[in-house]
Amino acid sequence: MPRAFVLGRTLFKRLTAAVRPDDLGALPAKLPADLHREVADALRALGGSCAIRRSPLEKGPKSSGSWQAVTGGRPERETYLHLTDVAEVSEAVRRIWGAGHQTAPPPALVAIVVQRFILPEVCAVVRRDRADDGVLHAQSTLGVGDLLAAGLVVPDRHTLRKRDGSVLAAALGRKAQMSVPRPDGGVVRVPVPARAARQLAVDEAKLTAMAATFRGAEETLGPLVSLALAWSAGRWFVTSAVPTMPEQQEDVMLG
């Protein structure tokens, strides 16, 4: 996974400490100064721009003293990409917590994952076959993954063997648009070049690496339903994962 930090229940309780129990939807207009400083310090340690995602699931990794976050659900609903300013990050955190608390009581409150933004050439979602544990189904497209997550692009599709990434079936999608980072932060949609649209977004080497990444993620997190991936600098980065046996933590570490 990209370098990241997680904001969970303990910090949310600090945010809502001065709010009446019957009015928890009315969060402060800004994060408290001490919480803002903690987020700013963690962001500086992260380096570069970041992506912020709502996460309904938090899980500690096996045999590790560091944090691990697993995200699932519909991330496009509350995802902010390529944020470069601490104030923007602080506001995104406040908005996600506010939206989450209006629709869920405190025990079910989601966490927030703040990741180092990965500039991807390709993004993909890989799912386990429901009937055959040895088969994976992959959807992939060019650029940042927000269009794929929101269902706004017809992706390329592959069916793979999990053990080695060998292709069982492939279908070319209709990749008319792609999202790319803006120089000043955020992302913008642009047309996919005609030549690129006529080609599969992932080649054999990427598919082999995709299957290996899925197997490696399962070794760390246990059996998975799906992974969201970003291809950058010659490797796949895991940006979110959905396990088959969700487990919820009470507290998540910042830092």
Secondary structure, DSSP 8 states (H G I E B T S, - for coil): --SEEEE-HHHHHHHTTTS-GGGTT---SS--HHHHHHHHHHHHHH-S-EEEEEES-B---TT-SS--B---S-GGGGEEEEE--HHHHHHHHHHHHHHHHHHS-GGG--EEEEEE----SEEEEEEE-SS-TTEEEEEEEEBBTHHHHTT-SB-EEEEEETTT--EEEEE--B--EEEEE-TTSSEEEEE--HHHHTS-SS-HHHHHHHHHHHHHHHHHH-SEEEEEEEEETTEEEEEEEEESS----S-----
